Amino acid sequence: MTNALTVEEFWRECRAAVPGLPEETPEAWAFGATPEHADGLLALVLAGTKTATASSLWDYEHTGEPLPEVGLLNIILDGRGVPRALLETTAVDVIPFDEVPESHAFAEGEGDRSLSYWRDVHERYWREHSDSPRGFDPRMPVVCEQLRLLHRSEHTV
């Protein structure tokens, strides 16, 4: 039996735990393209290892979604769609893929945390899962976000 919260219940929990949060529930989403990927990246966030993420600017342009901004709040879901973490965006930079620094790759927390690993995984991801028909290019603009964990669900799932 699970004791998972809904997004709305999780947001109420967040507002009780973190003073000053707005009433409006932030967007809820999961990292990655598969439930397994979502769970793996969420585990890195919850462990404090993953403090950054990267997205394709071309995907934002294609979908019409607004770019993240400093102060943006996001509810992060696990692979089953259960809210597990509240993140705040603390910095946003748009950088060409081939100029993303080693420090950003390290902050993303994946694999061996090297820039070569980051480039390999992200190139493959954008070639296979990009929303934009432009897909991947070594000079493509990448939205690099720094993230801070504000709250984590303590409920069992």
C-alpha positions as CSV (number, residue, x, y, z in Angstrom):
1,M,0.0,0.0,0.0
2,T,1.3,3.4,-0.8
3,N,1.0,6.7,1.0
4,A,1.8,9.0,-1.9
5,L,0.7,12.6,-1.9
6,T,-1.1,14.3,-4.8
7,V,0.6,17.4,-6.2
8,E,-1.9,19.6,-4.3
9,E,-1.2,17.8,-1.0
10,F,2.5,18.0,-1.6
11,W,2.3,21.7,-2.3
12,R,0.3,22.2,1.0
13,E,3.1,20.2,2.8
14,C,5.7,22.4,1.1
15,R,3.9,25.6,2.1
16,A,3.7,24.4,5.7
17,A,7.4,23.5,5.8
18,V,8.9,26.5,3.8
19,P,7.8,30.0,4.9
20,G,6.9,32.5,2.2
21,L,5.9,30.2,-0.6
22,P,3.1,31.5,-2.9
23,E,-0.4,30.0,-2.9
24,E,-0.3,29.0,-6.5
25,T,0.9,25.5,-7.1
26,P,4.0,25.4,-9.3
27,E,4.4,23.2,-12.4
28,A,5.0,19.5,-11.7
29,W,7.2,17.5,-14.0
30,A,9.7,14.6,-14.0
31,F,13.3,14.5,-15.2
32,G,14.2,12.4,-18.3
33,A,12.2,10.6,-20.9
34,T,11.3,7.3,-19.1
35,P,10.1,6.4,-15.6
36,E,13.4,4.8,-14.9
37,H,15.3,7.9,-15.9
38,A,13.0,10.0,-13.8
39,D,13.6,7.9,-10.7
40,G,17.4,7.8,-11.3
41,L,17.7,11.6,-11.7
42,L,15.3,12.2,-8.8
43,A,17.5,10.0,-6.6
44,L,20.5,12.2,-7.4
45,V,18.5,15.3,-6.5
46,L,17.4,13.8,-3.2
47,A,21.0,12.8,-2.4
48,G,22.2,16.4,-3.0
49,T,24.3,15.2,-5.9
50,K,22.2,16.8,-8.8
51,T,22.1,20.6,-8.3
52,A,21.8,21.5,-12.0
53,T,20.0,20.5,-15.2
54,A,20.1,21.3,-18.9
55,S,17.5,21.7,-21.6
56,S,17.5,22.5,-25.3
57,L,16.6,26.1,-26.0
58,W,15.2,24.8,-29.3
59,D,12.8,22.6,-27.4
60,Y,11.5,25.7,-25.5
61,E,11.1,27.6,-28.8
62,H,9.3,24.6,-30.4
63,T,6.8,24.1,-27.6
64,G,6.4,27.7,-26.7
65,E,7.1,27.1,-23.1
66,P,8.7,30.1,-21.2
67,L,12.3,29.8,-20.2
68,P,13.1,29.1,-16.6
69,E,13.9,32.2,-14.5
70,V,15.7,32.7,-11.2
71,G,13.2,32.0,-8.4
72,L,11.1,29.6,-10.4
73,L,9.7,26.8,-8.3
74,N,9.2,23.3,-9.7
75,I,7.6,20.2,-8.1
76,I,9.6,17.2,-9.2
77,L,7.8,13.9,-9.8
78,D,9.1,10.4,-9.6
79,G,8.7,7.9,-12.4
80,R,5.1,7.1,-11.3
81,G,4.1,10.7,-11.3
82,V,4.3,11.1,-7.5
83,P,5.6,14.5,-6.2
84,R,8.8,14.0,-4.3
85,A,10.8,17.3,-4.3
86,L,10.4,21.0,-4.5
87,L,13.3,22.8,-6.4
88,E,14.0,26.4,-6.9
89,T,16.0,27.7,-9.9
90,T,18.9,29.8,-8.6
91,A,20.7,30.6,-11.9
92,V,20.0,30.3,-15.6
93,D,22.5,30.6,-18.5
94,V,22.1,29.8,-22.2
95,I,25.4,28.4,-23.5
96,P,26.3,26.6,-26.7
97,F,26.4,22.9,-26.2
98,D,30.1,22.7,-27.0
99,E,30.9,25.5,-24.5
100,V,29.0,24.0,-21.5
101,P,31.6,24.0,-18.7
102,E,32.9,21.1,-16.7
103,S,31.5,22.7,-13.6
104,H,28.0,22.4,-15.0
105,A,28.5,18.8,-16.0
106,F,29.7,18.1,-12.4
107,A,26.7,19.8,-10.9
108,E,24.3,17.7,-13.0
109,G,25.7,14.8,-11.0
110,E,25.3,12.0,-13.6
111,G,27.7,9.2,-14.3
112,D,31.3,10.1,-13.5
113,R,30.3,13.8,-13.5
114,S,32.8,14.5,-16.2
115,L,32.2,16.8,-19.2
116,S,32.8,14.0,-21.7
117,Y,30.1,11.9,-20.0
118,W,27.7,14.8,-19.9
119,R,28.2,15.6,-23.6
120,D,27.7,11.9,-24.6
121,V,24.5,11.4,-22.6
122,H,23.0,14.8,-23.5
123,E,23.8,14.5,-27.2
124,R,22.2,11.0,-27.2
125,Y,19.2,12.3,-25.3
126,W,18.6,15.3,-27.6
127,R,19.0,13.1,-30.7
128,E,16.4,10.6,-29.4
129,H,14.0,12.8,-27.4
130,S,14.1,16.4,-28.6
131,D,10.7,18.1,-29.0
132,S,12.3,20.3,-31.7
133,P,12.7,19.0,-35.3
134,R,16.2,20.6,-35.1
135,G,17.3,17.8,-32.7
136,F,20.9,18.1,-31.8
137,D,23.8,20.2,-33.0
138,P,27.2,20.8,-31.3
139,R,26.6,24.5,-31.3
140,M,22.9,24.3,-30.2
141,P,21.9,26.7,-27.3
142,V,21.5,24.9,-24.0
143,V,19.6,26.3,-21.1
144,C,21.7,25.5,-18.0
145,E,19.9,25.8,-14.7
146,Q,21.3,25.7,-11.2
147,L,18.8,24.2,-8.7
148,R,18.3,24.2,-5.0
149,L,16.3,21.6,-3.1
150,L,13.8,23.4,-0.9
151,H,11.7,20.5,0.3
152,R,11.5,16.7,-0.1
153,S,8.5,14.5,0.6
154,E,8.9,12.3,3.6
155,H,5.9,10.1,2.7
156,T,6.5,6.5,1.7
157,V,5.8,5.6,-1.8
